[in-house]
Amino acid sequence: MVRLDSRQGMAFLAVSLSLISVQVGAAVAKTLFPVLGAETVALVRLGLSAILLFIVFRPWQLFYRQTNWCDLLIYGMLVSGMNLLIYKAFSYMSVGIAISIEVLGPLAVAMLMSKRRQDLLWVGCALIGIVILPFGGINQNFSYLGMCFALGAAVCWGLYIIYGRRVASSGGSSVAVGMLVATLFALPVGVQHLDLVMSSYKVFFTCVFVSLFSSMIPFLLDIMAMRQLAAHVFGILLSASPAISALAAWYILGEALNIYQVLAIMMIMVACIGCSYTSYKEKH
């Protein structure tokens, strides 16, 4: 029993570090948009991560064992879509607001796992948050087009959790292959400004930093956590994403939120926590 608790404790720590890593990486990535554009930053992030993961995990070993290649392919496509869409959202709105919308994907996963009527309360909280988000922010740090991109990323993130659990048994090897697939899907839209990555040492090393903190490190931590944590627990922990991203964007980019947007983010976080907890109580 102690051993199980220890494993779950490590999984909790892995998710926490993953959240901090990915949100700091997201804020830093936005500093590259004026030079490379959102699509190229996403491509470089995925490509560098794929190279590093291939070196570390030698994923070609998957060819010699039973592997669900269909799930792995879908996993990679979702990683690509999640990255491209959320970066496009960043280019139109505040990072904290975009992440607050994207986290609705994991919320939807948690809701689908629970059938209680109480879920209507959490749905209501999330909807109120979405309605409040534009207040005082249009043409400043909010955009309806950016919101559409963020919602697309939310769909990808929700499905990523489902397929991530399916491929988690292969560990780092599955992440490496998934990252390669994600890179190939991002290549057509991100290749345009790829030559500018080497325009200066600062740009290149910032790209490396973003790749490590936004992709390689958090995705590996997620895979580790998914082996030990139930989906509802994972969903509860992910509810901290909006707050962490808002703090990172404020500190790194100077992106401040008004009182309405802070309230909206809090409502969405409450919805994530409440719905995930409800799904847990339903099973116990």
C-alpha positions as CSV (number, residue, x, y, z in Angstrom):
1,M,0.0,0.0,0.0
2,V,2.9,2.4,0.8
3,R,4.5,1.6,-2.4
4,L,1.3,2.6,-4.3
5,D,1.0,5.9,-2.4
6,S,4.6,6.6,-3.2
7,R,4.0,6.1,-6.9
8,Q,1.0,8.3,-6.9
9,G,2.9,11.0,-5.1
10,M,5.6,10.9,-7.8
11,A,2.8,11.1,-10.4
12,F,1.3,14.2,-8.7
13,L,4.8,15.8,-8.7
14,A,5.3,14.9,-12.3
15,V,2.0,16.6,-13.3
16,S,2.8,19.7,-11.3
17,L,6.3,20.1,-12.8
18,S,4.8,19.4,-16.3
19,L,2.2,22.3,-15.8
20,I,4.9,24.8,-14.7
21,S,7.3,23.7,-17.5
22,V,4.8,23.9,-20.3
23,Q,3.3,27.3,-19.3
24,V,6.7,28.9,-18.9
25,G,7.7,27.5,-22.2
26,A,4.5,28.8,-23.8
27,A,5.1,32.4,-22.6
28,V,8.7,32.3,-23.8
29,A,7.6,30.9,-27.2
30,K,5.4,33.9,-27.8
31,T,8.6,36.1,-27.7
32,L,9.6,34.4,-30.9
33,F,6.4,35.1,-32.8
34,P,7.6,38.5,-34.2
35,V,10.6,36.7,-35.8
36,L,9.4,33.3,-36.8
37,G,5.6,33.3,-36.6
38,A,3.4,31.0,-34.6
39,E,3.4,28.1,-37.0
40,T,7.2,28.0,-37.4
41,V,7.7,28.2,-33.6
42,A,5.4,25.2,-33.2
43,L,7.2,23.3,-35.9
44,V,10.6,24.0,-34.3
45,R,9.4,23.1,-30.9
46,L,8.1,19.8,-32.1
47,G,11.1,19.0,-34.4
48,L,13.8,19.7,-31.8
49,S,11.8,17.6,-29.3
50,A,11.5,14.7,-31.7
51,I,15.3,14.8,-32.4
52,L,16.2,14.8,-28.6
53,L,13.6,12.1,-27.8
54,F,14.9,9.8,-30.7
55,I,18.5,10.1,-29.3
56,V,17.4,9.3,-25.7
57,F,14.8,6.6,-26.2
58,R,15.7,4.9,-29.5
59,P,12.0,4.3,-30.4
60,W,12.8,2.1,-33.4
61,Q,12.6,-0.7,-30.7
62,L,8.9,-0.4,-31.0
63,F,9.1,-2.3,-34.4
64,Y,10.2,-5.4,-32.5
65,R,7.3,-5.4,-30.0
66,Q,3.6,-5.3,-30.1
67,T,2.5,-1.7,-30.7
68,N,-0.8,0.0,-31.5
69,W,0.4,2.1,-34.4
70,C,-3.0,3.4,-35.1
71,D,-3.3,5.0,-31.7
72,L,0.2,6.2,-31.9
73,L,-0.5,7.9,-35.2
74,I,-3.6,9.6,-33.8
75,Y,-1.6,10.6,-30.7
76,G,1.0,12.4,-32.9
77,M,-1.6,14.1,-35.0
78,L,-3.3,15.4,-31.8
79,V,0.0,16.7,-30.4
80,S,0.6,18.6,-33.7
81,G,-2.9,20.1,-33.8
82,M,-2.7,21.0,-30.1
83,N,0.5,22.9,-30.6
84,L,-0.4,24.7,-33.9
85,L,-3.8,25.8,-32.7
86,I,-2.8,27.1,-29.3
87,Y,0.1,29.0,-30.8
88,K,-2.2,30.6,-33.3
89,A,-4.5,31.5,-30.4
90,F,-1.5,33.1,-28.6
91,S,-0.9,35.4,-31.6
92,Y,-4.4,36.8,-31.2
93,M,-4.9,36.9,-27.4
94,S,-3.3,36.7,-24.0
95,V,-1.6,33.4,-23.2
96,G,-3.5,33.1,-19.9
97,I,-6.9,33.5,-21.6
98,A,-6.0,31.1,-24.4
99,I,-5.0,28.4,-22.0
100,S,-8.2,29.0,-20.0
101,I,-10.2,28.1,-23.1
102,E,-7.9,25.2,-24.0
103,V,-8.3,23.6,-20.6
104,L,-12.0,23.0,-21.5
105,G,-10.8,20.0,-23.4
106,P,-9.7,18.0,-20.3
107,L,-12.9,19.3,-18.6
108,A,-15.0,17.7,-21.3
109,V,-13.1,14.4,-20.8
110,A,-13.9,14.5,-17.1
111,M,-17.6,15.3,-17.8
112,L,-17.9,12.4,-20.2
113,M,-16.7,10.1,-17.4
114,S,-19.4,11.3,-15.0
115,K,-23.2,11.0,-15.4
116,R,-24.4,12.8,-12.3
117,R,-26.8,15.8,-12.6
118,Q,-24.3,17.9,-10.6
119,D,-22.3,18.1,-13.7
120,L,-24.8,20.7,-15.0
121,L,-23.5,23.0,-12.3
122,W,-19.9,22.7,-13.6
123,V,-21.0,23.1,-17.1
124,G,-22.7,26.3,-16.0
125,C,-19.6,27.6,-14.3
126,A,-17.5,27.0,-17.5
127,L,-20.1,28.7,-19.7
128,I,-20.2,31.7,-17.4
129,G,-16.5,31.9,-17.5
130,I,-16.5,31.8,-21.3
131,V,-19.1,34.5,-21.5
132,I,-17.2,36.8,-19.1
133,L,-13.8,36.4,-20.8
134,P,-14.4,39.0,-23.6
135,F,-15.4,41.8,-21.1
136,G,-13.0,44.7,-21.4
137,G,-10.5,42.7,-23.5
138,I,-11.6,42.9,-27.1
139,N,-8.9,44.5,-29.3
140,Q,-6.5,44.4,-26.3
141,N,-5.9,40.9,-25.0
142,F,-9.0,39.0,-26.4
143,S,-10.0,38.0,-29.9
144,Y,-12.9,35.9,-31.1
145,L,-10.7,34.4,-33.8
146,G,-8.2,33.5,-31.2
147,M,-10.9,32.0,-29.2
148,C,-11.8,29.7,-32.1
149,F,-8.2,28.5,-32.3
150,A,-8.1,27.9,-28.6
151,L,-11.3,25.9,-28.8
152,G,-9.7,23.8,-31.5
153,A,-6.7,23.2,-29.3
154,A,-9.1,22.2,-26.4
155,V,-10.6,19.5,-28.6
156,C,-7.1,18.2,-29.4
157,W,-6.1,18.3,-25.7
158,G,-9.1,16.4,-24.6
159,L,-8.4,13.6,-27.1
160,Y,-4.7,13.8,-26.3
161,I,-5.5,12.7,-22.7
162,I,-7.5,9.7,-24.0
163,Y,-4.9,8.6,-26.6
164,G,-2.0,9.4,-24.3
165,R,-3.3,6.8,-21.8
166,R,-3.5,4.3,-24.6
167,V,0.1,4.7,-25.7
168,A,1.5,5.3,-22.2
169,S,2.6,1.7,-21.8
170,S,5.5,2.3,-24.3
171,G,6.8,5.1,-22.3
172,G,9.3,7.5,-23.8
173,S,9.4,5.6,-27.1
174,S,5.8,6.4,-27.8
175,V,6.4,10.1,-27.0
176,A,9.3,10.1,-29.5
177,V,7.3,8.5,-32.3
178,G,4.3,10.7,-31.5
179,M,6.6,13.8,-31.7
180,L,8.0,12.8,-35.0
181,V,4.4,12.3,-36.4
182,A,3.5,15.7,-35.0
183,T,6.5,17.3,-36.6
184,L,5.6,15.9,-40.0
185,F,2.0,17.2,-39.8
186,A,3.2,20.6,-38.8
187,L,5.9,20.8,-41.5
188,P,3.7,22.1,-44.4
189,V,2.4,25.1,-42.4
190,G,5.6,25.9,-40.4
191,V,8.3,25.6,-43.0
192,Q,7.9,29.1,-44.3
193,H,10.2,30.9,-41.9
194,L,12.3,27.9,-40.8
195,D,15.5,29.5,-42.2
196,L,15.3,32.3,-39.6
197,V,15.8,29.9,-36.7
198,M,19.6,30.3,-37.3
199,S,19.4,34.0,-37.8
200,S,21.0,34.6,-34.3
201,Y,22.2,32.6,-31.3
202,K,19.5,34.1,-29.2
203,V,16.7,32.9,-31.5
204,F,18.2,29.4,-31.8
205,F,18.8,28.9,-28.1
206,T,15.3,30.3,-27.2
207,C,13.9,27.7,-29.6
208,V,15.8,25.0,-27.8
209,F,14.5,26.3,-24.4
210,V,10.9,26.3,-25.7
211,S,11.3,22.8,-27.1
212,L,12.6,21.4,-23.9
213,F,10.2,23.1,-21.5
214,S,7.1,23.0,-23.7
215,S,7.3,19.6,-25.3
216,M,10.0,17.1,-24.3
217,I,9.9,17.6,-20.5
218,P,6.2,18.0,-20.0
219,F,5.1,15.2,-22.4
220,L,7.5,12.8,-20.7
221,L,6.1,13.8,-17.3
222,D,2.6,13.4,-18.6
223,I,3.2,9.9,-19.8
224,M,4.8,9.0,-16.4
225,A,1.8,10.4,-14.6
226,M,-0.8,8.8,-16.8
227,R,0.4,5.4,-15.8
228,Q,-0.5,6.0,-12.2
229,L,-3.3,8.6,-12.1
230,A,-6.9,8.1,-13.1
231,A,-8.2,10.5,-15.7
232,H,-10.4,12.4,-13.2
233,V,-7.3,13.1,-11.0
234,F,-5.3,14.2,-14.0
235,G,-8.2,16.5,-14.9
236,I,-8.3,18.1,-11.4
237,L,-4.5,18.8,-11.6
238,L,-4.8,20.3,-15.0
239,S,-7.3,22.8,-13.7
240,A,-4.3,24.8,-12.4
241,S,-3.2,25.5,-16.0
242,P,-5.0,28.8,-16.5
243,A,-3.7,30.3,-13.3
244,I,-0.1,29.1,-13.9
245,S,-0.2,30.4,-17.5
246,A,-1.6,33.7,-16.5
247,L,1.2,34.2,-14.0
248,A,3.9,33.1,-16.5
249,A,2.5,35.4,-19.2
250,W,2.3,38.3,-16.7
251,Y,5.9,37.8,-15.5
252,I,7.5,37.1,-18.9
253,L,5.3,39.0,-21.3
254,G,3.7,41.7,-19.1
255,E,0.3,40.4,-20.1
256,A,-2.1,41.7,-17.4
257,L,-5.7,40.6,-17.1
258,N,-8.7,42.7,-16.0
259,I,-11.0,41.8,-13.1
260,Y,-13.6,40.2,-15.4
261,Q,-11.0,37.9,-17.0
262,V,-9.6,36.9,-13.6
263,L,-13.1,36.0,-12.5
264,A,-13.7,34.1,-15.7
265,I,-10.5,32.1,-15.3
266,M,-11.5,31.3,-11.7
267,M,-14.9,30.1,-12.9
268,I,-13.4,27.8,-15.5
269,M,-10.9,26.4,-12.9
270,V,-13.8,25.7,-10.4
271,A,-15.6,23.9,-13.2
272,C,-12.6,21.7,-14.0
273,I,-12.1,20.8,-10.3
274,G,-15.7,20.3,-9.6
275,C,-16.5,18.1,-12.6
276,S,-13.3,16.0,-12.1
277,Y,-14.1,15.4,-8.4
278,T,-17.7,14.6,-9.2
279,S,-16.6,11.9,-11.7
280,Y,-14.4,10.4,-8.9
281,K,-17.2,10.4,-6.3
282,E,-19.5,8.6,-8.8
283,K,-17.1,5.7,-8.8
284,H,-16.6,5.4,-5.1
